[in-house]
Amino acid sequence: MNRFHKKTPLWESIARSLTSDITEGQYGPGDKLPTEAELAARFDVNRHTVRAALKDMAESGLVTSRRGAGVFVAETPADYPLGKRVRFHSNLEQSGRLPTKKTLSVETRQADQNEAQALGITKGDPVHVFEGLSLADDQPIVLFRSVFSADRLPEMVEHIAYSNSVTAALQACGVKDYTRSSTRVTALRATSTQAHHLHIREGDPVLRTLGINVDPNGTPTEFCTSWFAGDRVTLSLTDTDMP
């Protein structure tokens, strides 16, 4: 019998202990964990070891770190309806979450074949492309790309840069209302870039949605591709209009 046994790393033992605390209900969704200093004192280790444990828990989606605020137990997945009226802020506010949006890029380029088909234009026609990150309570939940016909909405770039909102920008361009005409959902594995933006691990599950929004006349106004962090959102498909 081998008398020598491989020891479990201290950080892994700490991660298991804290995970057990969460599983047993000592800390619930949204609760703040003790500080690194407090955990270091509790387990009689240095803060670097505690930090390694918390990092592993964050990579598994169990906790989330908020700069300047601390480490929190991950919230339960937000319920996100995909009905005729898809409005990010309204959907999350209705689920009790605080929505914010981060712009990654805004550019004008030529449409590819899929974009042209979705918008009813010709491949190579100019399109405005808005890429960004949508967050709930400072936690990234969806990476998105919205594409608009530059000929139909020539001032879209300026209005997006000003408002950081698709709905507000469309209204400024004269599109007072829009609805979702189609949605396709596919389960995929996160690429390294998607994982970086969503603060998940490469290969973790993401839900990709392809959506086409139209104005009251049925003219396509937006072709949107979204990649949702699989463990942070529950997508519900409904034909009921959202307010």
PALO-404573 format. One record per residue: chain; y, z, x of N, C-alpha, C in turn; residue number from 1. Coordinates in steps of 0.1 Angstrom, whole numbers. Layout:
<rs>
{r 'A'; {Y; Z; X}; {Y; Z; X}; {Y; Z; X}; NUM}
...
</rs>
This chain:
<rs>
{r 'A'; {-12; 0; 8}; {0; 0; 0}; {12; 0; 9}; 1}
{r 'A'; {22; -9; 5}; {34; -10; 13}; {43; 2; 11}; 2}
{r 'A'; {46; 10; 22}; {54; 22; 20}; {69; 19; 20}; 3}
{r 'A'; {72; 6; 23}; {87; 3; 24}; {90; -6; 11}; 4}
{r 'A'; {100; -1; 4}; {104; -7; -8}; {119; -12; -7}; 5}
{r 'A'; {121; -24; -12}; {135; -29; -12}; {144; -21; -21}; 6}
{r 'A'; {154; -16; -15}; {164; -8; -23}; {173; -17; -32}; 7}
{r 'A'; {175; -12; -44}; {185; -19; -53}; {199; -17; -47}; 8}
{r 'A'; {207; -28; -46}; {221; -26; -41}; {228; -17; -50}; 9}
{r 'A'; {237; -9; -44}; {245; 1; -52}; {253; -5; -63}; 10}
{r 'A'; {259; -17; -60}; {267; -23; -70}; {259; -27; -82}; 11}
{r 'A'; {246; -32; -80}; {237; -36; -90}; {233; -24; -99}; 12}
{r 'A'; {231; -13; -92}; {227; 0; -99}; {239; 4; -108}; 13}
{r 'A'; {251; 3; -103}; {263; 7; -111}; {265; -3; -123}; 14}
{r 'A'; {263; -15; -120}; {264; -25; -131}; {254; -22; -142}; 15}
{r 'A'; {242; -18; -139}; {232; -15; -149}; {235; -2; -156}; 16}
{r 'A'; {241; 7; -149}; {245; 20; -156}; {256; 17; -166}; 17}
{r 'A'; {266; 10; -162}; {277; 7; -171}; {273; -2; -182}; 18}
{r 'A'; {264; -11; -180}; {258; -19; -191}; {251; -10; -201}; 19}
{r 'A'; {244; -1; -196}; {237; 9; -205}; {246; 17; -213}; 20}
{r 'A'; {258; 21; -207}; {268; 28; -214}; {273; 20; -226}; 21}
{r 'A'; {275; 7; -223}; {280; -2; -233}; {270; -4; -244}; 22}
{r 'A'; {258; -7; -240}; {247; -9; -250}; {245; 3; -259}; 23}
{r 'A'; {246; 15; -253}; {244; 27; -261}; {256; 31; -270}; 24}
{r 'A'; {267; 23; -269}; {279; 25; -277}; {289; 34; -272}; 25}
{r 'A'; {288; 38; -259}; {299; 47; -253}; {312; 39; -252}; 26}
{r 'A'; {311; 26; -250}; {323; 18; -250}; {320; 6; -259}; 27}
{r 'A'; {329; 4; -269}; {328; -7; -278}; {336; -19; -275}; 28}
{r 'A'; {335; -30; -282}; {342; -42; -280}; {357; -39; -279}; 29}
{r 'A'; {364; -44; -268}; {378; -42; -267}; {382; -29; -260}; 30}
{r 'A'; {372; -20; -258}; {375; -7; -251}; {378; -9; -236}; 31}
{r 'A'; {387; -1; -231}; {390; -2; -217}; {380; 7; -209}; 32}
{r 'A'; {374; 2; -198}; {366; 10; -189}; {374; 19; -180}; 33}
{r 'A'; {368; 29; -175}; {376; 37; -165}; {381; 29; -153}; 34}
{r 'A'; {391; 33; -146}; {396; 26; -135}; {386; 25; -124}; 35}
{r 'A'; {389; 16; -114}; {380; 15; -103}; {379; 28; -95}; 36}
{r 'A'; {391; 35; -94}; {391; 48; -87}; {382; 58; -94}; 37}
{r 'A'; {383; 58; -108}; {375; 68; -115}; {360; 65; -114}; 38}
{r 'A'; {357; 52; -115}; {343; 48; -113}; {338; 51; -99}; 39}
{r 'A'; {346; 49; -89}; {342; 51; -75}; {339; 66; -74}; 40}
{r 'A'; {347; 75; -80}; {345; 89; -79}; {332; 93; -87}; 41}
{r 'A'; {330; 87; -98}; {318; 90; -107}; {305; 87; -99}; 42}
{r 'A'; {305; 75; -93}; {293; 71; -86}; {293; 74; -71}; 43}
{r 'A'; {303; 80; -66}; {304; 84; -52}; {303; 72; -43}; 44}
{r 'A'; {310; 62; -46}; {310; 50; -37}; {324; 45; -35}; 45}
{r 'A'; {326; 35; -26}; {340; 30; -25}; {343; 20; -36}; 46}
{r 'A'; {356; 17; -37}; {361; 8; -48}; {356; -6; -46}; 47}
{r 'A'; {353; -10; -34}; {347; -23; -32}; {334; -25; -39}; 48}
{r 'A'; {326; -14; -38}; {313; -15; -44}; {314; -15; -60}; 49}
{r 'A'; {324; -8; -65}; {326; -8; -79}; {331; -22; -83}; 50}
{r 'A'; {340; -27; -75}; {345; -41; -78}; {334; -51; -79}; 51}
{r 'A'; {324; -50; -70}; {313; -60; -71}; {305; -58; -83}; 52}
{r 'A'; {304; -46; -88}; {296; -44; -101}; {304; -49; -112}; 53}
{r 'A'; {317; -47; -113}; {325; -52; -124}; {326; -67; -124}; 54}
{r 'A'; {326; -73; -112}; {326; -88; -111}; {314; -94; -116}; 55}
{r 'A'; {302; -88; -113}; {289; -93; -119}; {289; -91; -134}; 56}
{r 'A'; {294; -81; -139}; {295; -79; -154}; {304; -89; -160}; 57}
{r 'A'; {315; -92; -153}; {324; -102; -159}; {318; -116; -159}; 58}
{r 'A'; {311; -119; -148}; {304; -132; -147}; {294; -134; -158}; 59}
{r 'A'; {288; -123; -163}; {278; -124; -173}; {284; -123; -187}; 60}
{r 'A'; {298; -122; -187}; {305; -122; -200}; {305; -108; -207}; 61}
{r 'A'; {301; -98; -200}; {300; -85; -207}; {314; -78; -207}; 62}
{r 'A'; {322; -80; -197}; {335; -74; -197}; {345; -85; -193}; 63}
{r 'A'; {358; -82; -195}; {368; -91; -191}; {380; -84; -184}; 64}
{r 'A'; {385; -89; -174}; {396; -83; -166}; {409; -89; -170}; 65}
{r 'A'; {419; -80; -173}; {433; -84; -176}; {442; -79; -165}; 66}
{r 'A'; {449; -88; -159}; {457; -85; -147}; {467; -74; -151}; 67}
{r 'A'; {468; -63; -144}; {477; -53; -146}; {474; -43; -157}; 68}
{r 'A'; {463; -46; -164}; {459; -38; -176}; {445; -31; -173}; 69}
{r 'A'; {436; -37; -167}; {423; -31; -164}; {412; -40; -168}; 70}
{r 'A'; {400; -34; -170}; {388; -41; -173}; {383; -36; -187}; 71}
{r 'A'; {380; -45; -196}; {377; -42; -210}; {364; -48; -214}; 72}
{r 'A'; {357; -41; -223}; {345; -46; -229}; {348; -59; -237}; 73}
{r 'A'; {340; -69; -235}; {343; -82; -241}; {343; -80; -257}; 74}
{r 'A'; {352; -87; -263}; {353; -87; -277}; {341; -95; -284}; 75}
{r 'A'; {339; -91; -296}; {329; -99; -304}; {334; -113; -305}; 76}
{r 'A'; {326; -123; -306}; {330; -137; -308}; {340; -139; -319}; 77}
{r 'A'; {351; -147; -317}; {360; -150; -327}; {355; -160; -337}; 78}
{r 'A'; {357; -158; -349}; {352; -168; -359}; {363; -179; -360}; 79}
{r 'A'; {358; -191; -358}; {368; -202; -357}; {363; -213; -367}; 80}
{r 'A'; {370; -214; -379}; {366; -224; -388}; {370; -238; -384}; 81}
{r 'A'; {362; -248; -386}; {365; -262; -383}; {366; -270; -397}; 82}
{r 'A'; {376; -267; -404}; {378; -274; -417}; {387; -286; -416}; 83}
{r 'A'; {393; -290; -427}; {402; -301; -427}; {415; -298; -420}; 84}
{r 'A'; {419; -285; -421}; {431; -281; -415}; {428; -272; -403}; 85}
{r 'A'; {427; -278; -391}; {424; -270; -379}; {437; -266; -372}; 86}
{r 'A'; {440; -254; -373}; {452; -248; -367}; {448; -236; -358}; 87}
{r 'A'; {449; -238; -345}; {444; -228; -335}; {451; -214; -338}; 88}
{r 'A'; {464; -214; -338}; {470; -201; -340}; {467; -194; -353}; 89}
{r 'A'; {467; -202; -364}; {464; -196; -377}; {449; -191; -378}; 90}
{r 'A'; {440; -199; -372}; {426; -195; -372}; {424; -182; -365}; 91}
{r 'A'; {430; -180; -353}; {428; -168; -345}; {435; -156; -351}; 92}
{r 'A'; {447; -158; -356}; {454; -147; -363}; {447; -142; -375}; 93}
{r 'A'; {440; -151; -382}; {433; -146; -394}; {421; -138; -389}; 94}
{r 'A'; {416; -139; -377}; {405; -131; -372}; {409; -119; -365}; 95}
{r 'A'; {423; -117; -365}; {428; -105; -359}; {430; -106; -344}; 96}
{r 'A'; {431; -118; -338}; {433; -120; -324}; {447; -125; -321}; 97}
{r 'A'; {452; -123; -309}; {465; -127; -305}; {463; -141; -298}; 98}
{r 'A'; {468; -152; -303}; {466; -165; -297}; {478; -168; -288}; 99}
{r 'A'; {474; -174; -276}; {484; -180; -267}; {478; -193; -262}; 100}
{r 'A'; {487; -201; -255}; {483; -214; -250}; {489; -216; -237}; 101}
{r 'A'; {481; -222; -228}; {486; -225; -214}; {485; -240; -212}; 102}
{r 'A'; {496; -246; -208}; {496; -261; -205}; {490; -263; -191}; 103}
{r 'A'; {481; -272; -190}; {475; -277; -177}; {482; -290; -172}; 104}
{r 'A'; {483; -299; -181}; {490; -312; -177}; {494; -319; -190}; 105}
{r 'A'; {505; -327; -188}; {509; -337; -199}; {512; -350; -192}; 106}
{r 'A'; {506; -361; -196}; {508; -373; -189}; {507; -385; -199}; 107}
{r 'A'; {512; -396; -194}; {510; -409; -202}; {502; -419; -193}; 108}
{r 'A'; {492; -424; -199}; {483; -433; -191}; {477; -443; -201}; 109}
{r 'A'; {467; -451; -196}; {461; -461; -204}; {449; -455; -212}; 110}
{r 'A'; {447; -459; -224}; {436; -454; -232}; {422; -459; -227}; 111}
{r 'A'; {412; -451; -227}; {399; -456; -224}; {393; -460; -237}; 112}
{r 'A'; {380; -465; -237}; {374; -471; -249}; {372; -461; -260}; 113}
{r 'A'; {368; -449; -257}; {365; -439; -267}; {378; -435; -274}; 114}
{r 'A'; {389; -433; -266}; {402; -429; -271}; {408; -440; -280}; 115}
{r 'A'; {406; -452; -275}; {412; -463; -283}; {405; -465; -296}; 116}
{r 'A'; {391; -463; -296}; {384; -464; -309}; {388; -453; -318}; 117}
{r 'A'; {389; -441; -313}; {393; -430; -322}; {406; -431; -328}; 118}
{r 'A'; {416; -436; -320}; {430; -438; -325}; {433; -451; -332}; 119}
{r 'A'; {423; -460; -332}; {425; -473; -338}; {435; -482; -331}; 120}
{r 'A'; {434; -481; -317}; {443; -489; -309}; {434; -497; -300}; 121}
{r 'A'; {440; -504; -290}; {433; -513; -281}; {431; -506; -267}; 122}
{r 'A'; {419; -507; -261}; {417; -502; -248}; {428; -506; -239}; 123}
{r 'A'; {434; -497; -231}; {444; -500; -222}; {458; -498; -228}; 124}
{r 'A'; {459; -496; -241}; {472; -492; -247}; {477; -479; -241}; 125}
{r 'A'; {490; -476; -241}; {494; -463; -236}; {492; -452; -245}; 126}
{r 'A'; {487; -441; -239}; {485; -428; -247}; {491; -417; -240}; 127}
{r 'A'; {496; -407; -248}; {500; -394; -242}; {488; -384; -242}; 128}
{r 'A'; {486; -377; -231}; {475; -368; -230}; {480; -354; -227}; 129}
{r 'A'; {476; -345; -235}; {480; -331; -234}; {467; -323; -231}; 130}
{r 'A'; {466; -317; -219}; {455; -308; -216}; {459; -294; -214}; 131}
{r 'A'; {451; -285; -219}; {455; -271; -218}; {444; -261; -221}; 132}
{r 'A'; {448; -249; -221}; {438; -238; -223}; {443; -229; -234}; 133}
{r 'A'; {435; -226; -244}; {438; -217; -255}; {431; -204; -253}; 134}
{r 'A'; {439; -193; -255}; {434; -180; -252}; {435; -171; -265}; 135}
{r 'A'; {426; -161; -265}; {427; -151; -276}; {427; -137; -269}; 136}
{r 'A'; {438; -130; -271}; {440; -117; -265}; {439; -118; -249}; 137}
{r 'A'; {445; -129; -244}; {446; -132; -230}; {432; -136; -224}; 138}
{r 'A'; {422; -138; -232}; {409; -143; -228}; {408; -158; -231}; 139}
{r 'A'; {405; -167; -221}; {404; -181; -224}; {391; -184; -232}; 140}
{r 'A'; {393; -191; -243}; {382; -194; -252}; {379; -209; -253}; 141}
{r 'A'; {389; -217; -251}; {387; -232; -253}; {396; -240; -243}; 142}
{r 'A'; {390; -249; -237}; {397; -259; -229}; {398; -272; -237}; 143}
{r 'A'; {410; -278; -238}; {412; -289; -247}; {419; -301; -241}; 144}
{r 'A'; {417; -312; -247}; {424; -325; -243}; {428; -332; -256}; 145}
{r 'A'; {441; -333; -258}; {446; -340; -270}; {452; -353; -266}; 146}
{r 'A'; {449; -364; -273}; {453; -377; -269}; {460; -383; -282}; 147}
{r 'A'; {472; -389; -279}; {481; -395; -289}; {485; -409; -286}; 148}
{r 'A'; {486; -418; -295}; {491; -431; -293}; {506; -431; -289}; 149}
{r 'A'; {509; -436; -277}; {523; -435; -272}; {532; -445; -280}; 150}
{r 'A'; {526; -456; -286}; {534; -465; -294}; {538; -459; -307}; 151}
{r 'A'; {529; -451; -313}; {532; -445; -326}; {541; -432; -324}; 152}
{r 'A'; {538; -425; -313}; {546; -412; -311}; {552; -413; -297}; 153}
{r 'A'; {562; -421; -295}; {568; -422; -282}; {574; -410; -276}; 154}
{r 'A'; {579; -401; -284}; {586; -389; -279}; {576; -376; -279}; 155}
{r 'A'; {563; -378; -280}; {554; -367; -281}; {554; -359; -269}; 156}
{r 'A'; {555; -365; -257}; {555; -358; -244}; {566; -348; -244}; 157}
{r 'A'; {578; -352; -247}; {590; -344; -246}; {589; -332; -256}; 158}
{r 'A'; {584; -334; -268}; {583; -324; -278}; {572; -314; -274}; 159}
{r 'A'; {561; -318; -268}; {550; -309; -264}; {556; -300; -252}; 160}
{r 'A'; {563; -306; -243}; {568; -299; -232}; {578; -288; -237}; 161}
{r 'A'; {585; -291; -248}; {595; -281; -253}; {588; -270; -261}; 162}
{r 'A'; {578; -274; -270}; {572; -264; -279}; {559; -258; -275}; 163}
{r 'A'; {552; -266; -266}; {538; -262; -262}; {529; -261; -274}; 164}
{r 'A'; {532; -269; -285}; {524; -268; -297}; {522; -282; -303}; 165}
{r 'A'; {510; -286; -305}; {507; -299; -311}; {514; -300; -325}; 166}
{r 'A'; {512; -290; -333}; {517; -290; -347}; {532; -292; -347}; 167}
{r 'A'; {539; -284; -339}; {554; -285; -338}; {558; -298; -333}; 168}
{r 'A'; {551; -303; -322}; {555; -316; -317}; {553; -327; -327}; 169}
{r 'A'; {542; -327; -334}; {540; -337; -344}; {551; -337; -355}; 170}
{r 'A'; {554; -325; -359}; {565; -324; -369}; {578; -329; -364}; 171}
{r 'A'; {581; -326; -351}; {593; -332; -345}; {593; -347; -345}; 172}
{r 'A'; {581; -352; -344}; {580; -367; -343}; {579; -373; -357}; 173}
{r 'A'; {580; -365; -368}; {580; -370; -381}; {567; -369; -389}; 174}
{r 'A'; {557; -364; -382}; {544; -362; -388}; {544; -348; -394}; 175}
{r 'A'; {547; -346; -407}; {549; -333; -413}; {536; -326; -416}; 176}
{r 'A'; {525; -334; -417}; {512; -327; -420}; {501; -336; -414}; 177}
{r 'A'; {489; -330; -411}; {478; -338; -406}; {465; -330; -410}; 178}
{r 'A'; {454; -337; -411}; {441; -331; -415}; {431; -337; -406}; 179}
{r 'A'; {419; -330; -405}; {408; -334; -397}; {400; -344; -405}; 180}
{r 'A'; {398; -356; -400}; {390; -365; -407}; {375; -365; -402}; 181}
{r 'A'; {373; -361; -390}; {359; -360; -385}; {358; -350; -374}; 182}
{r 'A'; {346; -344; -373}; {343; -334; -362}; {329; -336; -357}; 183}
{r 'A'; {327; -337; -344}; {313; -338; -339}; {312; -326; -329}; 184}
{r 'A'; {300; -319; -330}; {298; -307; -321}; {286; -309; -313}; 185}
{r 'A'; {287; -307; -300}; {275; -309; -291}; {275; -296; -281}; 186}
{r 'A'; {263; -291; -279}; {261; -280; -270}; {258; -286; -256}; 187}
{r 'A'; {266; -281; -246}; {265; -286; -232}; {265; -274; -223}; 188}
{r 'A'; {264; -277; -210}; {265; -268; -199}; {278; -269; -192}; 189}
{r 'A'; {285; -258; -189}; {298; -259; -183}; {298; -265; -169}; 190}
{r 'A'; {307; -275; -166}; {309; -280; -153}; {316; -269; -145}; 191}
{r 'A'; {317; -271; -132}; {324; -262; -123}; {339; -261; -127}; 192}
{r 'A'; {345; -272; -131}; {359; -272; -135}; {361; -264; -148}; 193}
{r 'A'; {352; -267; -158}; {353; -260; -171}; {351; -245; -169}; 194}
{r 'A'; {341; -242; -161}; {338; -228; -158}; {350; -221; -152}; 195}
{r 'A'; {356; -227; -143}; {368; -221; -136}; {379; -218; -146}; 196}
{r 'A'; {382; -227; -155}; {393; -225; -165}; {389; -215; -175}; 197}
{r 'A'; {376; -215; -180}; {372; -206; -190}; {367; -192; -185}; 198}
{r 'A'; {367; -190; -172}; {363; -178; -166}; {348; -175; -169}; 199}
{r 'A'; {340; -185; -169}; {326; -183; -171}; {319; -189; -158}; 200}
{r 'A'; {305; -189; -158}; {298; -194; -147}; {294; -208; -150}; 201}
{r 'A'; {294; -216; -139}; {289; -230; -140}; {275; -230; -146}; 202}
{r 'A'; {273; -239; -156}; {260; -239; -162}; {259; -231; -175}; 203}
{r 'A'; {269; -222; -177}; {269; -214; -190}; {271; -223; -202}; 204}
{r 'A'; {267; -219; -213}; {268; -228; -225}; {282; -230; -230}; 205}
{r 'A'; {286; -242; -233}; {298; -245; -240}; {296; -254; -252}; 206}
{r 'A'; {304; -253; -262}; {303; -261; -274}; {315; -271; -273}; 207}
{r 'A'; {311; -284; -272}; {321; -295; -272}; {323; -300; -286}; 208}
{r 'A'; {336; -301; -290}; {339; -307; -303}; {348; -320; -300}; 209}
{r 'A'; {345; -330; -308}; {353; -342; -307}; {359; -344; -321}; 210}
{r 'A'; {372; -343; -322}; {378; -344; -335}; {389; -354; -336}; 211}
{r 'A'; {390; -360; -348}; {401; -370; -351}; {409; -364; -362}; 212}
{r 'A'; {422; -363; -360}; {432; -359; -370}; {440; -371; -375}; 213}
{r 'A'; {443; -371; -388}; {450; -382; -394}; {462; -376; -402}; 214}
{r 'A'; {472; -385; -403}; {484; -381; -411}; {481; -384; -426}; 215}
{r 'A'; {490; -380; -435}; {488; -382; -449}; {484; -396; -454}; 216}
{r 'A'; {488; -406; -446}; {484; -420; -449}; {471; -424; -443}; 217}
{r 'A'; {464; -415; -436}; {451; -418; -431}; {452; -424; -417}; 218}
{r 'A'; {464; -425; -411}; {465; -431; -397}; {461; -420; -387}; 219}
{r 'A'; {453; -423; -378}; {449; -414; -367}; {461; -409; -359}; 220}
{r 'A'; {463; -396; -358}; {474; -391; -350}; {470; -384; -337}; 221}
{r 'A'; {457; -379; -337}; {453; -372; -325}; {438; -373; -323}; 222}
{r 'A'; {434; -375; -311}; {420; -375; -308}; {418; -363; -298}; 223}
{r 'A'; {411; -353; -302}; {410; -340; -295}; {396; -337; -290}; 224}
{r 'A'; {394; -334; -278}; {382; -329; -272}; {383; -315; -268}; 225}
{r 'A'; {375; -306; -273}; {376; -292; -270}; {363; -287; -264}; 226}
{r 'A'; {363; -278; -254}; {352; -272; -249}; {353; -257; -251}; 227}
{r 'A'; {345; -251; -260}; {346; -237; -263}; {336; -229; -255}; 228}
{r 'A'; {340; -218; -249}; {331; -209; -243}; {321; -204; -253}; 229}
{r 'A'; {308; -207; -251}; {298; -205; -261}; {296; -191; -266}; 230}
{r 'A'; {299; -181; -258}; {297; -167; -262}; {309; -160; -268}; 231}
{r 'A'; {320; -168; -269}; {333; -162; -273}; {338; -167; -287}; 232}
{r 'A'; {331; -177; -292}; {335; -183; -304}; {323; -186; -313}; 233}
{r 'A'; {325; -183; -326}; {315; -187; -336}; {322; -198; -344}; 234}
{r 'A'; {317; -211; -343}; {323; -222; -350}; {316; -223; -364}; 235}
{r 'A'; {325; -223; -374}; {320; -225; -388}; {325; -238; -394}; 236}
{r 'A'; {317; -246; -399}; {321; -259; -404}; {323; -258; -419}; 237}
{r 'A'; {335; -262; -424}; {338; -260; -438}; {347; -272; -443}; 238}
{r 'A'; {346; -275; -455}; {355; -286; -461}; {367; -279; -467}; 239}
{r 'A'; {367; -266; -467}; {378; -259; -474}; {391; -260; -465}; 240}
{r 'A'; {402; -264; -471}; {415; -264; -463}; {419; -250; -459}; 241}
{r 'A'; {423; -249; -447}; {429; -236; -442}; {444; -236; -445}; 242}
{r 'A'; {450; -224; -448}; {464; -224; -450}; {472; -227; -437}; 243}
</rs>
